[in-house]
Amino acid sequence: MATLRKFKCYRNVTRAYTRKSKYKPKAYVKTFPNSRLVRFHMGDVHKQFSHRVDLVSKERVQVRDNALESARQVSNRRLEKALGRNGYYFSILVYPHHALRENKMLVGAGADRMQTGMQQAFGKVIGIAAQLRREQCVFTVHVNENGIEAAKDALKHANHRLPFRSSIKISEVKD
């Protein structure tokens, strides 16, 4: 049964050696899973809006692609219900490109004869994550003045799906 490991295993940002090369003998990461993030730009892409509402990370952390996709879905649904399809522009500003690896260990009788232990413990790629810095903007919503409260509400609900502390910043867009 394939299950996700607890996120505390991957929460800290580490510079893992994940060489990906177009030349197979030089690549240590042989396969790389596709991102679960479906869309990065939603709403009315071409319209000019007067205000910008940002979800900003308060800590340095890694975020899995499935957490970003879940937060995107809940915030986009709330924005669409409150403001309609053309009343906002919502975009994701981070991309999950960091490989998360796991060295599978067998347990039970006879497991000692079926694995190498820590001898060749590079691990297989099980997922991907985005690495965030402190004060990095994760999501941004462009709205007019009457949609600021709806954007704050949508980003607040998105924050509940993300594994880090964040703040919401509002700024006026100057042309």
OpenMM code with the backbone's topology and positions (N, CA, C; nanometers):
from openmm import Vec3, app, unit

residues = "MET ALA THR LEU ARG LYS PHE LYS CYS TYR ARG ASN VAL THR ARG ALA TYR THR ARG LYS SER LYS TYR LYS PRO LYS ALA TYR VAL LYS THR PHE PRO ASN SER ARG LEU VAL ARG PHE HIS MET GLY ASP VAL HIS LYS GLN PHE SER HIS ARG VAL ASP LEU VAL SER LYS GLU ARG VAL GLN VAL ARG ASP ASN ALA LEU GLU SER ALA ARG GLN VAL SER ASN ARG ARG LEU GLU LYS ALA LEU GLY ARG ASN GLY TYR TYR PHE SER ILE LEU VAL TYR PRO HIS HIS ALA LEU ARG GLU ASN LYS MET LEU VAL GLY ALA GLY ALA ASP ARG MET GLN THR GLY MET GLN GLN ALA PHE GLY LYS VAL ILE GLY ILE ALA ALA GLN LEU ARG ARG GLU GLN CYS VAL PHE THR VAL HIS VAL ASN GLU ASN GLY ILE GLU ALA ALA LYS ASP ALA LEU LYS HIS ALA ASN HIS ARG LEU PRO PHE ARG SER SER ILE LYS ILE SER GLU VAL LYS ASP".split()
positions = [
    Vec3(0.0827, -0.1167, 0.0000),
    Vec3(0.0000, 0.0000, 0.0000),
    Vec3(0.0882, 0.1244, 0.0000),
    Vec3(0.0698, 0.2103, -0.0972),
    Vec3(0.1511, 0.3309, -0.1084),
    Vec3(0.0905, 0.4426, -0.0240),
    Vec3(0.1665, 0.4920, 0.0712),
    Vec3(0.1198, 0.6012, 0.1556),
    Vec3(0.2255, 0.7100, 0.1599),
    Vec3(0.1821, 0.8301, 0.1932),
    Vec3(0.2754, 0.9401, 0.2105),
    Vec3(0.3382, 0.9315, 0.3487),
    Vec3(0.4676, 0.9594, 0.3556),
    Vec3(0.5330, 0.9676, 0.4853),
    Vec3(0.4905, 1.0966, 0.5534),
    Vec3(0.5058, 1.1024, 0.6828),
    Vec3(0.4737, 1.2240, 0.7563),
    Vec3(0.5627, 1.3367, 0.7060),
    Vec3(0.5055, 1.4569, 0.7018),
    Vec3(0.5796, 1.5679, 0.6438),
    Vec3(0.6981, 1.6088, 0.7286),
    Vec3(0.6990, 1.5758, 0.8570),
    Vec3(0.8121, 1.6148, 0.9402),
    Vec3(0.9424, 1.5521, 0.8906),
    Vec3(0.9325, 1.4463, 0.8106),
    Vec3(1.0519, 1.3847, 0.7531),
    Vec3(1.1179, 1.4763, 0.6494),
    Vec3(1.0389, 1.5665, 0.5893),
    Vec3(1.0891, 1.6480, 0.4795),
    Vec3(1.0760, 1.7979, 0.5042),
    Vec3(1.0310, 1.8373, 0.6228),
    Vec3(1.0016, 1.9778, 0.6496),
    Vec3(1.1235, 2.0683, 0.6388),
    Vec3(1.2387, 2.0236, 0.6926),
    Vec3(1.3588, 2.1064, 0.6917),
    Vec3(1.4180, 2.1145, 0.5520),
    Vec3(1.4641, 2.2330, 0.5167),
    Vec3(1.5227, 2.2532, 0.3844),
    Vec3(1.6665, 2.2054, 0.3880),
    Vec3(1.6965, 2.1051, 0.3071),
    Vec3(1.8331, 2.0553, 0.2949),
    Vec3(1.8705, 2.0536, 0.1484),
    Vec3(1.9949, 2.0760, 0.1213),
    Vec3(2.0415, 2.0733, -0.0169),
    Vec3(2.0842, 1.9316, -0.0479),
    Vec3(1.9906, 1.8474, -0.0802),
    Vec3(2.0207, 1.7075, -0.1112),
    Vec3(2.0873, 1.6976, -0.2477),
    Vec3(2.1674, 1.5941, -0.2646),
    Vec3(2.2370, 1.5734, -0.3904),
    Vec3(2.1418, 1.5026, -0.4856),
    Vec3(2.0777, 1.5787, -0.5727),
    Vec3(1.9760, 1.5227, -0.6615),
    Vec3(2.0102, 1.5579, -0.8057),
    Vec3(2.1198, 1.5062, -0.8556),
    Vec3(2.1637, 1.5389, -0.9910),
    Vec3(2.0709, 1.4768, -1.0937),
    Vec3(2.0161, 1.5618, -1.1807),
    Vec3(1.9299, 1.5172, -1.2888),
    Vec3(1.9956, 1.5617, -1.4189),
    Vec3(2.0320, 1.4682, -1.5033),
    Vec3(2.1032, 1.5011, -1.6253),
    Vec3(2.0339, 1.4368, -1.7451),
    Vec3(2.0500, 1.5000, -1.8624),
    Vec3(1.9928, 1.4389, -1.9824),
    Vec3(2.0769, 1.3200, -2.0292),
    Vec3(2.1991, 1.3084, -1.9791),
    Vec3(2.2839, 1.1927, -2.0086),
    Vec3(2.2672, 1.0918, -1.8956),
    Vec3(2.2100, 0.9757, -1.9258),
    Vec3(2.1699, 0.8805, -1.8235),
    Vec3(2.2838, 0.8361, -1.7306),
    Vec3(2.4047, 0.8088, -1.7805),
    Vec3(2.5104, 0.7664, -1.6877),
    Vec3(2.5480, 0.8731, -1.5841),
    Vec3(2.5245, 1.0000, -1.6146),
    Vec3(2.5616, 1.1068, -1.5220),
    Vec3(2.4503, 1.1424, -1.4248),
    Vec3(2.3309, 1.0884, -1.4456),
    Vec3(2.2169, 1.1228, -1.3605),
    Vec3(2.2083, 1.0251, -1.2441),
    Vec3(2.1939, 1.0787, -1.1235),
    Vec3(2.1736, 0.9940, -1.0069),
    Vec3(2.0247, 0.9751, -0.9798),
    Vec3(1.9450, 1.0740, -1.0131),
    Vec3(1.8007, 1.0617, -1.0009),
    Vec3(1.7494, 1.0127, -1.1358),
    Vec3(1.7066, 0.8877, -1.1414),
    Vec3(1.6695, 0.8273, -1.2691),
    Vec3(1.5304, 0.8682, -1.3152),
    Vec3(1.4361, 0.8805, -1.2230),
    Vec3(1.3015, 0.9210, -1.2605),
    Vec3(1.2596, 1.0387, -1.1739),
    Vec3(1.1748, 1.1206, -1.2288),
    Vec3(1.1281, 1.2392, -1.1579),
    Vec3(0.9773, 1.2460, -1.1753),
    Vec3(0.8985, 1.2429, -1.0681),
    Vec3(0.7523, 1.2423, -1.0826),
    Vec3(0.6996, 1.3754, -1.1342),
    Vec3(0.5855, 1.3699, -1.1999),
    Vec3(0.5219, 1.4914, -1.2481),
    Vec3(0.4642, 1.5696, -1.1308),
    Vec3(0.4566, 1.7005, -1.1483),
    Vec3(0.4004, 1.7857, -1.0455),
    Vec3(0.2489, 1.7682, -1.0404),
    Vec3(0.1926, 1.7688, -0.9193),
    Vec3(0.0479, 1.7574, -0.9041),
    Vec3(-0.0203, 1.8922, -0.9198),
    Vec3(0.0573, 1.9993, -0.9263),
    Vec3(-0.0007, 2.1313, -0.9493),
    Vec3(-0.0530, 2.1375, -1.0921),
    Vec3(-0.1805, 2.1678, -1.1064),
    Vec3(-0.2440, 2.1631, -1.2374),
    Vec3(-0.2310, 2.2965, -1.3103),
    Vec3(-0.2618, 2.4060, -1.2416),
    Vec3(-0.2597, 2.5380, -1.3043),
    Vec3(-0.1852, 2.6360, -1.2151),
    Vec3(-0.1210, 2.7328, -1.2766),
    Vec3(-0.0478, 2.8345, -1.2016),
    Vec3(-0.1126, 2.9720, -1.2124),
    Vec3(-0.2000, 2.9945, -1.3116),
    Vec3(-0.2666, 3.1227, -1.3315),
    Vec3(-0.4166, 3.0974, -1.3480),
    Vec3(-0.4977, 3.1624, -1.2625),
    Vec3(-0.6419, 3.1439, -1.2666),
    Vec3(-0.7112, 3.2788, -1.2648),
    Vec3(-0.8347, 3.2811, -1.3095),
    Vec3(-0.9114, 3.4054, -1.3130),
    Vec3(-0.8872, 3.4806, -1.4426),
    Vec3(-0.9029, 3.6114, -1.4380),
    Vec3(-0.8848, 3.6966, -1.5556),
    Vec3(-0.7391, 3.7413, -1.5629),
    Vec3(-0.6646, 3.6821, -1.6552),
    Vec3(-0.5207, 3.7061, -1.6652),
    Vec3(-0.4894, 3.8442, -1.7231),
    Vec3(-0.5751, 3.8971, -1.8093),
    Vec3(-0.5428, 4.0185, -1.8838),
    Vec3(-0.5946, 4.1468, -1.8199),
    Vec3(-0.6862, 4.1374, -1.7275),
    Vec3(-0.7475, 4.2561, -1.6675),
    Vec3(-0.6526, 4.3216, -1.5667),
    Vec3(-0.6583, 4.4542, -1.5567),
    Vec3(-0.5790, 4.5280, -1.4587),
    Vec3(-0.6604, 4.5452, -1.3305),
    Vec3(-0.5988, 4.5161, -1.2165),
    Vec3(-0.6659, 4.5280, -1.0872),
    Vec3(-0.5937, 4.6312, -1.0019),
    Vec3(-0.6652, 4.6849, -0.9026),
    Vec3(-0.6093, 4.7951, -0.8238),
    Vec3(-0.5315, 4.7489, -0.7007),
    Vec3(-0.5593, 4.6292, -0.6478),
    Vec3(-0.4935, 4.5831, -0.5264),
    Vec3(-0.4363, 4.4427, -0.5441),
    Vec3(-0.3370, 4.4146, -0.4613),
    Vec3(-0.2690, 4.2849, -0.4641),
    Vec3(-0.2657, 4.2306, -0.3219),
    Vec3(-0.3084, 4.1049, -0.3050),
    Vec3(-0.3083, 4.0390, -0.1746),
    Vec3(-0.2153, 3.9179, -0.1856),
    Vec3(-0.1148, 3.9109, -0.0967),
    Vec3(-0.0125, 3.8065, -0.1031),
    Vec3(-0.0164, 3.7181, 0.0203),
    Vec3(0.0110, 3.5891, 0.0014),
    Vec3(0.0339, 3.4968, 0.1124),
    Vec3(0.1848, 3.4786, 0.1213),
    Vec3(0.2440, 3.5205, 0.2336),
    Vec3(0.3894, 3.5248, 0.2484),
    Vec3(0.4319, 3.4270, 0.3574),
    Vec3(0.5347, 3.3482, 0.3288),
    Vec3(0.5872, 3.2507, 0.4241),
    Vec3(0.6636, 3.3219, 0.5356),
    Vec3(0.6459, 3.2756, 0.6595),
    Vec3(0.7186, 3.3331, 0.7734),
    Vec3(0.8425, 3.2525, 0.8100),
    Vec3(0.8622, 3.1378, 0.7458),
    Vec3(0.9748, 3.0524, 0.7813),
    Vec3(1.0312, 2.9840, 0.6573),
    Vec3(1.1508, 2.9317, 0.6722),
    Vec3(1.2172, 2.8586, 0.5641),
    Vec3(1.1727, 2.7130, 0.5733),
    Vec3(1.1097, 2.6631, 0.4667),
    Vec3(1.0473, 2.5316, 0.4748),
    Vec3(1.0321, 2.4721, 0.3351),
    Vec3(1.0112, 2.3409, 0.3299),
    Vec3(0.9749, 2.2733, 0.2060),
    Vec3(0.8253, 2.2442, 0.2082),
    Vec3(0.7612, 2.2554, 0.0906),
    Vec3(0.6183, 2.2296, 0.0795),
    Vec3(0.5973, 2.1310, -0.0344),
    Vec3(0.5277, 2.0211, -0.0064),
    Vec3(0.4993, 1.9222, -0.1100),
    Vec3(0.4051, 1.9788, -0.2147),
    Vec3(0.4127, 1.9225, -0.3340),
    Vec3(0.3264, 1.9682, -0.4431),
    Vec3(0.1799, 1.9382, -0.4161),
    Vec3(0.1495, 1.8298, -0.3446),
    Vec3(0.0083, 1.8004, -0.3170),
    Vec3(-0.0510, 1.8995, -0.2163),
    Vec3(0.0293, 1.9538, -0.1263),
    Vec3(-0.0200, 2.0564, -0.0339),
    Vec3(-0.0473, 2.1863, -0.1091),
    Vec3(0.0404, 2.2213, -0.2030),
    Vec3(0.0191, 2.3417, -0.2838),
    Vec3(-0.1063, 2.3280, -0.3699),
    Vec3(-0.1271, 2.2108, -0.4270),
    Vec3(-0.2446, 2.1885, -0.5109),
    Vec3(-0.3727, 2.1949, -0.4278),
    Vec3(-0.3704, 2.1395, -0.3089),
    Vec3(-0.4869, 2.1440, -0.2220),
    Vec3(-0.5200, 2.2884, -0.1828),
    Vec3(-0.4190, 2.3670, -0.1494),
    Vec3(-0.4397, 2.5077, -0.1144),
    Vec3(-0.4893, 2.5864, -0.2349),
    Vec3(-0.4378, 2.5556, -0.3523),
    Vec3(-0.4826, 2.6232, -0.4751),
    Vec3(-0.6306, 2.5964, -0.5003),
    Vec3(-0.6718, 2.4721, -0.4860),
    Vec3(-0.8113, 2.4365, -0.5127),
    Vec3(-0.9073, 2.5078, -0.4193),
    Vec3(-0.8768, 2.5082, -0.2899),
    Vec3(-0.9701, 2.5675, -0.1945),
    Vec3(-0.9766, 2.7189, -0.2114),
    Vec3(-0.8644, 2.7842, -0.2365),
    Vec3(-0.8664, 2.9303, -0.2508),
    Vec3(-0.9291, 2.9715, -0.3838),
    Vec3(-0.9017, 2.8995, -0.4906),
    Vec3(-0.9610, 2.9333, -0.6204),
    Vec3(-1.1131, 2.9145, -0.6176),
    Vec3(-1.1600, 2.8099, -0.5508),
    Vec3(-1.3041, 2.7863, -0.5399),
    Vec3(-1.3712, 2.8996, -0.4630),
    Vec3(-1.3105, 2.9457, -0.3539),
    Vec3(-1.3682, 3.0548, -0.2749),
    Vec3(-1.3677, 3.1863, -0.3531),
    Vec3(-1.2597, 3.2112, -0.4263),
    Vec3(-1.2528, 3.3344, -0.5060),
    Vec3(-1.3577, 3.3338, -0.6168),
    Vec3(-1.3730, 3.2196, -0.6813),
    Vec3(-1.4692, 3.2102, -0.7905),
    Vec3(-1.6129, 3.2272, -0.7419),
    Vec3(-1.6439, 3.1720, -0.6239),
    Vec3(-1.7790, 3.1890, -0.5689),
    Vec3(-1.8059, 3.3334, -0.5287),
    Vec3(-1.7058, 3.3990, -0.4701),
    Vec3(-1.7270, 3.5341, -0.4178),
    Vec3(-1.7203, 3.6411, -0.5261),
    Vec3(-1.6274, 3.6273, -0.6228),
    Vec3(-1.6017, 3.7348, -0.7184),
    Vec3(-1.6373, 3.7001, -0.8627),
    Vec3(-1.6744, 3.5771, -0.8905),
    Vec3(-1.7012, 3.5366, -1.0284),
    Vec3(-1.5714, 3.5020, -1.1005),
    Vec3(-1.5845, 3.4534, -1.2228),
    Vec3(-1.4649, 3.4096, -1.2965),
    Vec3(-1.3733, 3.5233, -1.3385),
    Vec3(-1.4283, 3.6416, -1.3595),
    Vec3(-1.3474, 3.7528, -1.4101),
    Vec3(-1.3218, 3.8606, -1.3055),
    Vec3(-1.3453, 3.8340, -1.1789),
    Vec3(-1.3288, 3.9354, -1.0760),
    Vec3(-1.1963, 3.9304, -1.0031),
    Vec3(-1.1055, 3.8443, -1.0456),
    Vec3(-0.9767, 3.8305, -0.9764),
    Vec3(-0.8735, 3.7712, -1.0721),
    Vec3(-0.7468, 3.7792, -1.0317),
    Vec3(-0.6385, 3.7078, -1.0990),
    Vec3(-0.5546, 3.6429, -0.9896),
    Vec3(-0.5506, 3.5107, -0.9882),
    Vec3(-0.4831, 3.4339, -0.8833),
    Vec3(-0.3660, 3.3595, -0.9462),
    Vec3(-0.2483, 3.3707, -0.8851),
    Vec3(-0.1330, 3.3001, -0.9407),
    Vec3(-0.0493, 3.2374, -0.8297),
    Vec3(0.0157, 3.1272, -0.8654),
    Vec3(0.1080, 3.0572, -0.7758),
    Vec3(0.2488, 3.0962, -0.8177),
    Vec3(0.3303, 3.1402, -0.7230),
    Vec3(0.4614, 3.1947, -0.7548),
    Vec3(0.5773, 3.1007, -0.7246),
    Vec3(0.5498, 2.9806, -0.6750),
    Vec3(0.6563, 2.8842, -0.6469),
    Vec3(0.6339, 2.7601, -0.7323),
    Vec3(0.7432, 2.6900, -0.7609),
    Vec3(0.7341, 2.5680, -0.8402),
    Vec3(0.8041, 2.4540, -0.7661),
    Vec3(0.7389, 2.3390, -0.7502),
    Vec3(0.8042, 2.2264, -0.6815),
    Vec3(0.9018, 2.1548, -0.7752),
    Vec3(1.0293, 2.1679, -0.7460),
    Vec3(1.1310, 2.1053, -0.8316),
    Vec3(1.2321, 2.0232, -0.7522),
    Vec3(1.2188, 2.0194, -0.6207),
    Vec3(1.3158, 1.9484, -0.5370),
    Vec3(1.2692, 1.8051, -0.5122),
    Vec3(1.3545, 1.7092, -0.5406),
    Vec3(1.3195, 1.5676, -0.5269),
    Vec3(1.3246, 1.5245, -0.3811),
    Vec3(1.2193, 1.4548, -0.3377),
    Vec3(1.2155, 1.3961, -0.2038),
    Vec3(1.2416, 1.2468, -0.2185),
    Vec3(1.3403, 1.1961, -0.1448),
    Vec3(1.3801, 1.0561, -0.1615),
    Vec3(1.3557, 0.9773, -0.0340),
    Vec3(1.3408, 0.8463, -0.0523),
    Vec3(1.3213, 0.7571, 0.0616),
    Vec3(1.3951, 0.6268, 0.0357),
    Vec3(1.4689, 0.5808, 0.1371),
    Vec3(1.5338, 0.4505, 0.1316),
    Vec3(1.4418, 0.3515, 0.2007),
    Vec3(1.3692, 0.2733, 0.1219),
    Vec3(1.2702, 0.1801, 0.1771),
    Vec3(1.3419, 0.0714, 0.2569),
    Vec3(1.2905, 0.0465, 0.3759),
    Vec3(1.3468, -0.0572, 0.4615),
    Vec3(1.2381, -0.1621, 0.4878),
    Vec3(1.2754, -0.2868, 0.4737),
    Vec3(1.1823, -0.3959, 0.4983),
    Vec3(1.1858, -0.4343, 0.6459),
    Vec3(1.0740, -0.4781, 0.6953),
    Vec3(1.0684, -0.5257, 0.8334),
    Vec3(1.0079, -0.6651, 0.8333),
    Vec3(1.0352, -0.7398, 0.9369),
    Vec3(0.9793, -0.8738, 0.9482),
    Vec3(1.0862, -0.9801, 0.9342),
    Vec3(1.0426, -1.1050, 0.9377),
    Vec3(1.1346, -1.2185, 0.9318),
    Vec3(1.1984, -1.2277, 0.7936),
    Vec3(1.3276, -1.2440, 0.7893),
    Vec3(1.3990, -1.2584, 0.6632),
    Vec3(1.4307, -1.1273, 0.5948),
    Vec3(1.3987, -1.0149, 0.6563),
    Vec3(1.4218, -0.8862, 0.5924),
    Vec3(1.5707, -0.8533, 0.5821),
    Vec3(1.6521, -0.9127, 0.6684),
    Vec3(1.7945, -0.8831, 0.6656),
    Vec3(1.8610, -0.9399, 0.5411),
    Vec3(1.8018, -1.0375, 0.4772),
    Vec3(1.8622, -1.0956, 0.3574),
    Vec3(1.8080, -1.0340, 0.2290),
    Vec3(1.7215, -0.9337, 0.2387),
    Vec3(1.6580, -0.8795, 0.1191),
    Vec3(1.6936, -0.7339, 0.0912),
    Vec3(1.7769, -0.6723, 0.1732),
    Vec3(1.8080, -0.5320, 0.1514),
    Vec3(1.9524, -0.5050, 0.1891),
    Vec3(2.0011, -0.3898, 0.1456),
    Vec3(2.1416, -0.3551, 0.1705),
    Vec3(2.1576, -0.2648, 0.2911),
    Vec3(2.0501, -0.2227, 0.3556),
    Vec3(2.0608, -0.1362, 0.4724),
    Vec3(2.1071, 0.0026, 0.4327),
    Vec3(2.2059, 0.0556, 0.5040),
    Vec3(2.2567, 0.1893, 0.4740),
    Vec3(2.3767, 0.1853, 0.3801),
    Vec3(2.4039, 0.0709, 0.3209),
    Vec3(2.5215, 0.0583, 0.2353),
    Vec3(2.5067, 0.1393, 0.1068),
    Vec3(2.3926, 0.1345, 0.0416),
    Vec3(2.3669, 0.2121, -0.0803),
    Vec3(2.2363, 0.2876, -0.0606),
    Vec3(2.2382, 0.3839, 0.0313),
    Vec3(2.1145, 0.4427, 0.0819),
    Vec3(2.0760, 0.5721, 0.0110),
    Vec3(2.0978, 0.5833, -0.1195),
    Vec3(2.0606, 0.7068, -0.1895),
    Vec3(1.9100, 0.7252, -0.1921),
    Vec3(1.8352, 0.6193, -0.2086),
    Vec3(1.6896, 0.6267, -0.2025),
    Vec3(1.6251, 0.6539, -0.3369),
    Vec3(1.4967, 0.6201, -0.3462),
    Vec3(1.4192, 0.6457, -0.4680),
    Vec3(1.3376, 0.7714, -0.4485),
    Vec3(1.3132, 0.8406, -0.5579),
    Vec3(1.2335, 0.9624, -0.5518),
    Vec3(1.0875, 0.9247, -0.5304),
    Vec3(1.0273, 0.9801, -0.4249),
    Vec3(0.8867, 0.9492, -0.3945),
    Vec3(0.7962, 1.0692, -0.4154),
    Vec3(0.8529, 1.1860, -0.4345),
    Vec3(0.7711, 1.3053, -0.4544),
    Vec3(0.8578, 1.4264, -0.4799),
    Vec3(0.7933, 1.5408, -0.4987),
    Vec3(0.8676, 1.6653, -0.5200),
    Vec3(0.8121, 1.7732, -0.4283),
    Vec3(0.8962, 1.8726, -0.4017),
    Vec3(0.8577, 1.9798, -0.3105),
    Vec3(0.9156, 2.1119, -0.3589),
    Vec3(0.8519, 2.2191, -0.3157),
    Vec3(0.9032, 2.3544, -0.3407),
    Vec3(0.9754, 2.4001, -0.2152),
    Vec3(1.0908, 2.4609, -0.2320),
    Vec3(1.1653, 2.5117, -0.1189),
    Vec3(1.1387, 2.6611, -0.1055),
    Vec3(1.0933, 2.7027, 0.0128),
    Vec3(1.0570, 2.8417, 0.0363),
    Vec3(1.1575, 2.9083, 0.1286),
    Vec3(1.1820, 3.0357, 0.1025),
    Vec3(1.2637, 3.1183, 0.1906),
    Vec3(1.1716, 3.1940, 0.2859),
    Vec3(1.2284, 3.2566, 0.3870),
    Vec3(1.1494, 3.3456, 0.4726),
    Vec3(1.1065, 3.4659, 0.3918),
    Vec3(0.9866, 3.5146, 0.4174),
    Vec3(0.9305, 3.6325, 0.3504),
    Vec3(0.9130, 3.6129, 0.1992),
    Vec3(0.9037, 3.4885, 0.1535),
    Vec3(0.8801, 3.4615, 0.0114),
    Vec3(0.7305, 3.4541, -0.0146),
    Vec3(0.6873, 3.5170, -0.1223),
    Vec3(0.5463, 3.5175, -0.1601),
    Vec3(0.5130, 3.3844, -0.2279),
    Vec3(0.4090, 3.3170, -0.1786),
    Vec3(0.3700, 3.1863, -0.2313),
    Vec3(0.2536, 3.2005, -0.3290),
    Vec3(0.1461, 3.2651, -0.2850),
    Vec3(0.0285, 3.2908, -0.3687),
    Vec3(0.0066, 3.4410, -0.3766),
    Vec3(-0.0442, 3.4879, -0.4893),
    Vec3(-0.0829, 3.6272, -0.5016),
    Vec3(-0.2183, 3.6359, -0.5711),
    Vec3(-0.3014, 3.7285, -0.5215),
    Vec3(-0.4340, 3.7513, -0.5784),
    Vec3(-0.4449, 3.8995, -0.6121),
    Vec3(-0.4760, 3.9287, -0.7388),
    Vec3(-0.5000, 4.0666, -0.7818),
    Vec3(-0.6507, 4.0882, -0.7871),
    Vec3(-0.6992, 4.1890, -0.7133),
    Vec3(-0.8430, 4.2186, -0.7075),
    Vec3(-0.8622, 4.3699, -0.7052),
    Vec3(-0.9859, 4.4103, -0.7267),
    Vec3(-1.0222, 4.5499, -0.7050),
    Vec3(-1.0534, 4.5692, -0.5571),
    Vec3(-1.0793, 4.6933, -0.5188),
    Vec3(-1.0955, 4.7248, -0.3765),
    Vec3(-1.2126, 4.6513, -0.3122),
    Vec3(-1.3185, 4.6267, -0.3870),
    Vec3(-1.4338, 4.5571, -0.3289),
    Vec3(-1.4086, 4.4075, -0.3079),
    Vec3(-1.2999, 4.3510, -0.3606),
    Vec3(-1.2718, 4.2079, -0.3464),
    Vec3(-1.1604, 4.1748, -0.2495),
    Vec3(-1.1119, 4.2747, -0.1739),
    Vec3(-0.9985, 4.2502, -0.0830),
    Vec3(-1.0369, 4.1511, 0.0272),
    Vec3(-1.1548, 4.1663, 0.0854),
    Vec3(-1.1971, 4.0763, 0.1938),
    Vec3(-1.2141, 3.9326, 0.1438),
    Vec3(-1.2662, 3.9161, 0.0237),
    Vec3(-1.2813, 3.7814, -0.0332),
    Vec3(-1.1446, 3.7181, -0.0583),
    Vec3(-1.0485, 3.7984, -0.1046),
    Vec3(-0.9131, 3.7468, -0.1291),
    Vec3(-0.8449, 3.7086, 0.0021),
    Vec3(-0.8620, 3.7905, 0.1059),
    Vec3(-0.8042, 3.7581, 0.2368),
    Vec3(-0.8641, 3.6291, 0.2913),
    Vec3(-0.9945, 3.6121, 0.2756),
    Vec3(-1.0616, 3.4916, 0.3222),
    Vec3(-1.0123, 3.3685, 0.2470),
    Vec3(-0.9954, 3.3812, 0.1149),
    Vec3(-0.9487, 3.2680, 0.0339),
    Vec3(-0.8067, 3.2285, 0.0720),
    Vec3(-0.7199, 3.3262, 0.0940),
    Vec3(-0.5819, 3.2945, 0.1310),
    Vec3(-0.5734, 3.2414, 0.2736),
    Vec3(-0.6638, 3.2856, 0.3610),
    Vec3(-0.6672, 3.2328, 0.4980),
    Vec3(-0.7047, 3.0849, 0.4959),
    Vec3(-0.8003, 3.0481, 0.4111),
    Vec3(-0.8378, 2.9072, 0.4003),
    Vec3(-0.7294, 2.8250, 0.3311),
    Vec3(-0.6552, 2.8872, 0.2392),
    Vec3(-0.5427, 2.8173, 0.1760),
    Vec3(-0.4330, 2.7907, 0.2774),
    Vec3(-0.4141, 2.8836, 0.3704),
    Vec3(-0.3094, 2.8690, 0.4714),
    Vec3(-0.3332, 2.7477, 0.5605),
    Vec3(-0.4596, 2.7102, 0.5823),
    Vec3(-0.4885, 2.5928, 0.6651),
    Vec3(-0.4414, 2.4641, 0.5987),
    Vec3(-0.4223, 2.4650, 0.4693),
    Vec3(-0.3774, 2.3457, 0.3971),
    Vec3(-0.2255, 2.3386, 0.3843),
    Vec3(-0.1553, 2.4421, 0.4271),
    Vec3(-0.0101, 2.4486, 0.4098),
    Vec3(0.0605, 2.4237, 0.5427),
    Vec3(0.1786, 2.3604, 0.5395),
    Vec3(0.2459, 2.3196, 0.6637),
    Vec3(0.3405, 2.4242, 0.7215),
    Vec3(0.3106, 2.5513, 0.7081),
    Vec3(0.3983, 2.6541, 0.7637),
    Vec3(0.3150, 2.7736, 0.8082),
    Vec3(0.3769, 2.8584, 0.8895),
    Vec3(0.3112, 2.9811, 0.9337),
    Vec3(0.3276, 3.0859, 0.8255),
    Vec3(0.2248, 3.1644, 0.8044),
    Vec3(0.2313, 3.2648, 0.6981),
    Vec3(0.1552, 3.3895, 0.7386),
    Vec3(0.1716, 3.4935, 0.6596),
    Vec3(0.0987, 3.6181, 0.6822),
    Vec3(0.0390, 3.6632, 0.5495),
    Vec3(-0.0595, 3.7508, 0.5589),
    Vec3(-0.1251, 3.8039, 0.4400),
    Vec3(-0.0913, 3.9526, 0.4291),
    Vec3(-0.0389, 3.9930, 0.3140),
    Vec3(-0.0005, 4.1326, 0.2920),
    Vec3(-0.0847, 4.1908, 0.1801),
    Vec3(-0.1314, 4.3128, 0.2033),
    Vec3(-0.2136, 4.3821, 0.1041),
    Vec3(-0.1360, 4.5034, 0.0553),
    Vec3(-0.1311, 4.5217, -0.0749),
    Vec3(-0.0638, 4.6388, -0.1314),
    Vec3(-0.1438, 4.6909, -0.2497),
    Vec3(-0.1256, 4.8182, -0.2760),
    Vec3(-0.1940, 4.8807, -0.3888),
    Vec3(-0.1023, 4.8730, -0.5102),
    Vec3(-0.1606, 4.8357, -0.6241),
    Vec3(-0.0828, 4.8220, -0.7474),
    Vec3(-0.0732, 4.9604, -0.8116),
    Vec3(0.0519, 5.0006, -0.8380),
    Vec3(0.0737, 5.1303, -0.9036),
    Vec3(0.1141, 5.1042, -1.0481),
    Vec3(0.0461, 5.1692, -1.1395),
    Vec3(0.0754, 5.1489, -1.2818),
    Vec3(0.1935, 5.2288, -1.3283),
] * unit.nanometer
topology = app.Topology()
chain = topology.addChain("A")
for resn in residues:
    res = topology.addResidue(resn, chain)
    for name in ("N", "CA", "C"):
        topology.addAtom(name, app.Element.getBySymbol(name[0]), res)
